[in-house]
Amino acid sequence: MTDSEGGPHPPTASPDSALIDYAESAIVEDDALLAARDRADELGASAVAPAVGALLALLARTCDAHAVVEIGTGVGVSGLWLLNGMAADGVLTTIDPEPEHHRAARQSFAGADIAPGRTRLINGAPRDVLPRLADESYDLVFVDGPLIDHPRHVTEAIRMLRPGGVVVVHNATADGAVADPARTDPPVAAAREAALLIADDERLLPVVIPLGAGVLAATKAR
């Protein structure tokens, strides 16, 4: 393709890409979050995109979250966003099997002046920890971590949610691969299974939100 002077058109972003870029550019993170992202880079740990973090804060505030479970602490980026939206006396229970992640997350929380009593960091495999958490006792459950574990974690999240609570699944689209019928590898199949568990539960009202790696959120009927 050429422009009116016969030269090639400059490349342009797709509408979807431009919209996502705009959503990300609209979010300004504070010094504590920027420092946490630096820790993630140093450790090679993944962290939610800023727009996904802002969505977590919004959902936490919308459901007046006092008790939240996070599956996959990382270095505390998503935890900081959740705490930003939670009630002032809310407690974040965050689970990760990596001790190094927990040390970094504690630094991130301290750097944001989060009172120690507002976070409960559990070092362990979520498959072992989640069954010990009480039924219908949490306002929001954030499911992150390896895709292959999402079906198990979503099942536990639904059990733990109180009526009116929200479950949020990160990378629910498996980086877009769920839409490709040729992709049947185990992580993609697990992402589809997790989505079906939510879609097939009549108590849940779900929506897919195209931010970051793709977010699936659902609220539980009161």
C-alpha positions in Angstrom: 0.0 0.0 0.0 1.2 3.6 -0.7 0.3 7.0 0.5 -0.9 9.9 -1.7 2.7 10.7 -2.8 3.4 7.1 -3.9 5.5 6.1 -0.8 4.7 3.2 1.5 2.2 3.7 4.3 3.9 3.7 7.7 2.9 0.7 9.8 -0.1 1.3 12.1 -1.2 -0.5 15.2 -4.3 -2.7 15.0 -7.4 -1.2 16.8 -7.1 -3.9 19.5 -3.4 -3.2 20.0 -4.0 0.6 20.1 -6.8 0.2 22.7 -4.7 -2.1 25.0 -1.7 0.4 24.7 -4.1 3.2 25.7 -5.4 1.2 28.6 -1.9 0.6 29.9 -0.7 4.2 29.3 -3.6 5.5 31.4 -2.3 3.8 34.5 0.4 5.6 36.6 2.0 3.5 39.3 3.5 4.9 42.5 7.1 4.5 43.7 6.3 1.4 45.7 4.9 -0.4 42.7 7.7 0.6 40.5 10.2 -0.7 43.0 8.3 -4.0 43.2 8.5 -4.2 39.4 12.3 -3.7 39.6 12.4 -6.7 42.1 10.4 -8.8 39.6 12.9 -8.0 36.9 15.8 -8.9 39.2 14.3 -12.2 40.1 12.9 -13.1 36.7 9.4 -13.2 38.3 6.3 -12.4 36.3 4.1 -9.5 37.3 0.6 -8.4 36.2 0.4 -5.5 33.7 -0.5 -2.1 35.2 -4.0 -2.1 33.7 -4.6 -5.6 35.2 -3.4 -4.3 38.5 -5.8 -1.4 38.3 -8.6 -3.8 37.5 -7.8 -5.9 40.6 -8.0 -2.8 42.7 -11.3 -1.8 41.2 -12.8 -5.2 41.7 -11.6 -5.3 45.3 -13.1 -1.9 46.0 -16.4 -2.8 44.2 -17.0 -5.8 46.4 -15.7 -4.0 49.5 -13.1 -6.7 50.0 -12.1 -7.4 53.5 -10.7 -10.9 53.0 -8.8 -11.7 49.8 -6.8 -14.8 48.7 -4.1 -14.5 46.0 -2.7 -17.7 44.4 0.8 -16.7 43.3 2.5 -14.0 45.3 5.3 -13.2 42.9 7.1 -10.2 44.4 4.0 -8.4 45.5 2.9 -6.4 42.5 -0.6 -7.8 42.2 -0.8 -7.9 46.0 -0.1 -4.1 46.2 -2.8 -3.4 43.7 -5.3 -5.7 45.6 -4.5 -3.9 48.9 -5.0 -0.6 47.2 -8.6 -1.5 46.5 -9.4 -3.4 49.7 -11.0 -2.1 52.8 -8.6 -0.3 55.2 -8.8 -3.2 57.6 -8.7 -5.9 54.9 -6.3 -8.8 55.0 -4.6 -10.3 52.0 -3.7 -14.0 52.2 -1.1 -14.7 49.5 0.3 -18.1 48.7 3.5 -19.0 46.8 5.9 -22.0 47.0 9.0 -19.8 46.4 10.6 -18.4 49.6 12.6 -15.9 47.5 9.3 -14.5 46.2 8.0 -14.1 49.7 11.1 -12.2 50.9 10.8 -9.9 47.9 7.0 -9.4 48.5 7.6 -8.5 52.2 10.0 -5.8 50.9 7.4 -4.6 48.5 4.7 -4.4 51.2 7.0 -2.7 53.6 8.0 -0.2 50.9 4.3 0.8 50.5 3.9 1.1 54.3 1.5 -1.8 54.5 0.9 -2.7 58.1 2.2 -6.3 58.8 -1.2 -7.4 60.0 -2.8 -6.7 56.7 -0.9 -9.5 54.9 -0.6 -13.2 55.5 2.1 -14.8 53.4 1.9 -18.6 53.2 4.9 -20.4 51.8 3.6 -23.6 50.3 2.1 -25.2 47.2 -1.4 -23.9 46.6 -2.7 -27.4 46.1 -1.8 -28.1 49.7 -2.8 -24.8 51.2 -6.1 -24.0 49.5 -8.1 -27.0 50.9 -7.4 -25.7 54.4 -9.1 -22.3 53.8 -12.7 -22.0 54.8 -15.8 -22.3 52.6 -17.5 -19.0 51.6 -15.1 -16.9 53.6 -13.4 -14.7 51.1 -14.6 -11.6 49.1 -12.1 -12.0 46.2 -9.8 -14.8 45.0 -7.1 -14.0 42.4 -5.9 -17.1 40.5 -2.5 -16.7 39.0 0.5 -19.0 38.4 0.9 -22.0 36.0 -2.0 -22.5 33.6 -1.9 -26.3 34.2 -3.1 -25.7 37.8 -5.9 -23.3 37.0 -8.8 -25.9 37.0 -7.9 -27.1 40.5 -7.4 -23.5 41.7 -10.6 -22.3 40.2 -12.6 -25.1 41.8 -11.1 -24.1 45.2 -11.7 -20.4 44.6 -15.4 -21.0 43.9 -15.7 -23.0 47.1 -14.0 -20.3 49.1 -16.0 -17.3 47.7 -18.7 -15.8 49.8 -22.0 -14.9 48.0 -21.4 -11.7 46.1 -17.6 -12.4 45.9 -15.4 -12.3 42.8 -13.0 -14.8 41.3 -10.4 -13.4 38.9 -8.3 -15.6 36.7 -5.1 -14.2 35.2 -4.0 -15.3 31.7 -7.3 -16.9 31.2 -6.8 -16.8 27.4 -3.4 -18.6 27.5 -1.9 -15.7 25.7 -4.7 -16.0 23.1 -4.2 -19.7 22.4 -7.6 -20.8 23.7 -9.2 -19.3 20.6 -7.1 -21.6 18.3 -8.8 -25.0 18.0 -5.5 -26.5 16.8 -3.9 -25.8 20.2 -4.6 -28.8 22.4 -1.4 -28.8 24.5 -2.0 -29.3 28.3 -1.6 -25.7 29.5 -4.1 -24.5 26.8 -6.5 -27.3 27.6 -6.2 -26.4 31.3 -7.1 -22.8 30.6 -10.2 -24.0 28.6 -11.2 -26.3 31.4 -10.9 -23.5 34.0 -13.1 -21.2 31.9 -15.7 -24.0 31.4 -15.8 -24.6 35.2 -16.8 -21.0 35.6 -19.2 -20.8 32.6 -21.0 -24.0 33.7 -21.6 -22.8 37.3 -25.0 -21.2 37.4 -24.1 -19.2 40.5 -21.4 -17.3 38.6 -21.7 -14.3 36.2 -18.5 -14.2 34.1 -16.8 -11.8 31.7 -13.6 -12.0 29.8 -11.6 -8.7 29.9 -8.9 -8.2 27.2 -6.2 -6.7 29.4 -2.7 -7.9 29.9 -2.6 -11.6 29.2 -6.4 -11.8 29.3 -8.5 -11.8 32.5 -11.6 -13.8 33.3 -13.7 -12.4 36.2 -16.9 -13.8 37.6 -19.1 -12.8 40.5 -20.9 -15.3 42.7 -24.7 -14.9 43.2 -25.8 -13.6 46.5 
